[in-house]
Amino acid sequence: MRILFSTRGSAGHVLPMAPFAHAAVRAGHDVLVAAQEQNAGNVARTGLPHAAFAAPTAEQWRPLMAEVSRGSIDAANARMIGEGFAGLDARAALPGLEELVDRWRPDVVVRESMELASALVAERAELPVLRVALGLAAVEELAIGLSVPAVDALRAELGLVPDPDGERLRATPLLTMVPAALEAPGAPALSRRFRQPVAALGPGAAAPLPRWWSNAHDPLVYMSFGSVAGAAHMPFFPALYRFAIQALAPLPARVLLTLGDGPDPALLGPLPDNVHVERWIPQEAILPHADAAILHGGYGSTMGALSHGVPQVVLPLFSIDQWANAEAVERVGAGLALNDDRDTRRALELPAAATLAGLADAVEHVLEDGAFRRRAGAVASAIAELPPVESAVGEIAAAARALASR
């Protein structure tokens, strides 16, 4: 069976999809990951084969981003999804995805939620489509609603029947790695839940970390704001990172901060003795040793910490799912959310001073109150009890067989 996985290709969109693609490869299927040409490196890091399609130009993005930067968190995200992902991205991707489907002839298409062109290309080619969730069910549902106007305009141009309520987007089978325990009460039901190949690991299950600190017996706090926050077009580096470092300097804790590939660690200036900085270390090498994590609420870091039973302090920065994940972590008692300024912060602003001022106290509270670790451990157990991701390959194959039997 030939399976075409399709994604925008930014790291936060590739990583939730990669376990499903790797499972299909292990099962002996032919897999190809289509992504925006500018994001080929993110796909290459997964070790999966890649085919490129076009992305909007900087000139096309610039007017939207200028307006987004001035909007509130919710207004900015509505425009990013509705006009950016569902509009600019999808329109640019359509020709390349159509050519790829004609040439490679997949049996089934598996797309991540924010790559929308492949849903239309697959429908025109009469191919089955499945969707990989990028987060909580409520965020998936919100994204569908925001996407509908732009997607329906493209449907009309392609001669497809209208879908004004997004029912065709909503009806495709949905694969997710979010456990039901993390969902809000009354959240829309998701189709299938799976766990990644590596289940939650206990402390010490990974190789020991280097002895970067003199305070070797103090608790370890892992801090990461993801792969995007440190980028040059974002306002967070180095100011946010410097503040966090200084806030944590007095704590009796070892702090390991990872930056991502872009930022220059030298711009952070002199570091306190209890803080060590690296550009990049796989979080799977850190989390088995961590006593707490300071994260921005991205899908990969949030789910990674939960799968290891590590309590979190979540400081959402720019994307609506980060606020949703922060609320979910706090709701289940697995950590604390520093999210008081959601209604007053602009989309590309630093968190408010009052919000940042609570960082050190929140970390101390999470470290000292064992209830946070117990509740994070309960979520880790729920994740470990999910069917393995290999089971998802059967769902993908079933969708292909169902179409073939019509």
N, C-alpha and C positions, 0 to 999 in steps of 0.2 A: 504494500500500500504506500502511496505517495502522499505525504502530509505537508502542506504548506502552512507554516506558522508566520503570522504577519504582525508587525509591531512598529510603532514610531521609531523605536530603537534607543531612546534615552535609557540610562541605566535603570531607573525606577520602573520602566515599562518592560525591559527585556528580562530582568531577573525573576519576576513572578511567572513568566512563561517558560523560562529555560528548563526547569525540572520536568515539565511535561514533554518538552522536545527531547530531552535526554532519555526519558523513559521510553519514548517511541523508538529512538535509535537502539536502545538496549533490546527492545523487542524485535528488532530486525527490519524496521520500516525505513523507507527513504524519507529523509527529512530535509527541508530547506527553510531557512528563516529569512523572510523578506523584511527589510528595514530601510529607513531613510539613509541615503548614501553617506550623509555626514556622521552617522552613528555606527558605521561599520566596525569601528574599534570595540564598541560595547558588545556587539555580537561575537566578534573574534575572541574576546576574553572568555566567552562561554565554551569555546571549542566547537561550536556548531557551524555548519556551512551557511554562507550568507549570499543573498542576492539583493542588490540595491534598487531602490526606486527614488524618485525625485522628492525633494522637500521644497517648501516655499523659499523664495529668496529673502535675504535680509531686508531688501527694499519693501517686500510685501509684508513682512512682519513688523517693520519699524513703526508705522502709524498705530497699529493695534497695541504694541507694547508701550508706546508713549501714553496711551489712554489707560491701559491696564495699571501702569505704575501709579497713576493718580487715584485709582479707585479703591474702595474698601475691599477687604479680604473677600467677601462674598460676591460683590459686583465684579471684581477682577477675575475671580475663578469662573464665574458664569460666562464672561466674555472669552476667556482662554479656551474653555471647552466648546462653547457654542460657535464662536467665530474663528478660533485658532485651530483646534483639533478637528472639529467637524466641518469647518469651512476651508481655511487655507490648506491645512495638511491633507485633507481628503481629496480636494480638487487637484493638488499637485501630484498625489500618489496614483490617481486613477490610471493614467496612460501606462505607467510602468508596471502596475499590477495586472492590468489587462493583458499586456504583452507577455508577462511572466506566466500567467495562467494558460494562455494560448500555447506557449512554447513548452512549458514543463508538464502541463496537464496533471495537476494533482487530483487525488480522489476525494480529498476533504481539506477544508481550510479551518485553521484554528487561529483566531485573532485575539489580541488583548483589547480591552474595552475601549481604549482611546484611539485605536487605529480603526477607522470607520470605512475607508474606501474598499477594503477587502470584502466587507459584507455586501456591498453593492456589486462588486465584480463577481463574487461567488453566486449571487442571485441571478445575474445575467447568464452565467455559465451553467446554471442549474447544479451547483455543487453544494453539498451540506456544509454548514458553518457551525462551529462551536466557539465559545467565548471564554477567555481566561480573566477572572476578576483581578483587579488591581487593588482591592481593599474590601471594606465593609459593604454589606448589602445595601445599606442606605445611601452610600456614596455612589454605588453602581446605578441605583435607581435615579438619583439626582442627575448623574451624567447623561443617562438616556434622555431625560426630559429636556436638558439643556441642548442636546445634540439634534433633536428632532427637526427644528426649522431648517438648518443648513443641510442636513442629510436629505430631507424631503425635497428641497430645491434641486439637489443633485439627482435624486430619483426621477424627477420630472424631466431633466435634461437627458437622462439615459433611457427614457421610455419605460420606466418601472412604475408599477401601481403606487399610488400615494400611500403613505404610512403616517398620517398626522399625529397619531398617538404613540408612535414608537413601538407598536406591538411586534413588528417583525424583528426589531433589535432585541426586544425583551424576550421573545419566544425561543431564541437559540439556546441550546444546552449550555449551562454555565459551570465551569470548573473553578474551584477556589481552594485555597489553603488556609482560609480563615476559619477557626473553629466556631461552632454555634455559640459557645460560651461567651465569645467576644461581641456578638451582635447585640444591638439594642432591642429591647422588648418591642414586638410588633414589626420588626424589620421585614422587608420582603424576603420570601423564602428563596434559597439558592438551590440549584439542582444537585450538585455533587461536591463533597468536601474530601480533601486528600491531605496527606502529610508528605513532606519532602523525604528523600531517601535516608537522610541522617536524622534520626529522632533526637529528642532532647538529650543532651549529654550531662552527666554529673560533674561536679567540681573535680578538676585534675584529670579529666578524661583526655584532654588535649596536651600537647607537649608543653613543658614549662616555658613561661615567658623569660626573656633575658632579665638579669638583675640590674634594671635601669635605675632603681631607687635605693637609697640607703635605708629608708624605713620599710624594710622588706616584709614586716609582719602586719602592716596596716592594711585595711580593706582596700580593694582595687575598684576604682570608679572608671568605667570606660565612657569616653565622651566622643560623640561623632555627630556632626550636623549634615551628613550625607555627601553625595557626590556633586551636588549642584550649588549648594550654598556658598562654597568657596570660589565659584567661578567669577571671572573678571566683571561680567555684566550684572552681578548681584552686589548688594550693598553690605554684605555681612562680614567679609574678610578684609582686613584683620580685626575690625573694631569689636564685633561680637565675641570673637575668639579670645581677644585680649581681656575683655571684661570677665568672661567665664574663668579664664586662668587665674586672674587676680582674686576673684570671688572664692575660688577653691583653694588658694594657696594656704590659708590658715588651718584648713581641715586636717585632722589626723588620718589622711588617706593618700594612697598612691593614685595618681590620675594619669591615664593613658589617652591622649588625644590624637585622633587620626584626621587628616585634612583632605585627602583625595589627591589626585594627580596634579591639579593645577596650582594651588596656592604655594607660595614660597615660605617655608617655615621660618626663615631668617626675619621676615617682616613682623613676626610676633615679638621680637626683642628678647631680652634675658628672661629665662624661665625660672620659676620657683623650684626648689629642690624636689618637691613632691610631684612635679608635672614632667612627663616625658611626651614628646611629640614625634609622630611618624607620619609620612605622607599616606601610606596605605599598609594595612595588615588585614588579612581576611578576618571578618568578625567571628568566624567559627574557631579561630585560633585564640581569641580573646575571651569570648563570652563564658566558656567553661570555668574561667578563673575569676570572673567579675562578681563583685558583691552588689553593685548597682550600675546603672547606665544612665547617662544624660544624652538624650536623643531628640531629634526634631519631629518625630512622628511619621517618618517615611515608612512605606510598607516593609521594605526589606529589613531595616534595623528594628522596627517595632516587633515584627513577627520573629526575627532572630532572637531577640532578647526574651520574648515570651516562651519560645520553644526551649530555651535553656533555663527557664524559671528565674530569670534575673529581673528584679524590680527596677522601675524606670522613673526618672524625672523627665517629662516630655515638654519641650519648648517648641511649639509649632512656629514655623517661619513664614511660609508663603503659599502653600497649596491647601485647598480645602480638606483634602483627605488627612492632612497632618493634624488639623483640629479635630476631625472625627476620631482619628486613632488616639489622640491624647485623651479625649473624653471617654473612649472605650477603656483605655488602660486604667483611668481613675475610677470608672464605674465598676469594674470588676475587682478593684482594690489591689491591683498589681503595681501601682505607682501613683505619682502625683502629676497633675497637669498645670503648667504655668501658662494659662491661656486667658487671663483676665482682660486683655486688651483687644480681643477679637473685634469688637464693635467700633473701636476707635482707631485702630492701626490701618494705615494704607498698605497696599499689597506689597510694595517693595520698600518697607521701612524696617529699621531695627525694632525689636520689641521695646515696649515702653520701659523707662527707667524703673518704675515701680514693679513691673513684672520681673525684670532682671534682678532686682534687689532681693527677690525671694529665692534665688537659686541655691545659695549655700545652705539656708535653713531647710529647704526641701530635700537636698541631698542628705543632710544630717538626719532628718526625720526618716527617710527611706532606709538608711543604713542602720538606725538604732531600733526601729520598730519591726520586729520579725514578722508581723502580720503581712507586710507587703511581700516578703519573700514566700511566705506560705501560699498566698493567693496567686502570685505569679507561678508558683510550682503547680497549683491546681490547673491553671491554664495550660502549662506545659504537659501535664498528664492528659488533658483533653486533646491536645494536638497529637500526642504519641498514640492515642487510641484510634485516630482516624485511619482509614485504609491507606496503604502506601500509594505513592504517586503512580506506580506501575499499573494500578487498577484503572487509572484514567485512560490508559491506552485502549482498554476494552470499550469505554464509552465512545472514544473517537472512532474506533472500528465499527461499532454498532451504527453510528450515524451514517457512515459510508455505506454499510450494507443495506440500511433502510432505504436509502435513495436508490441504490442499484436494483432493489427488488420491486420498485414501483413499475 
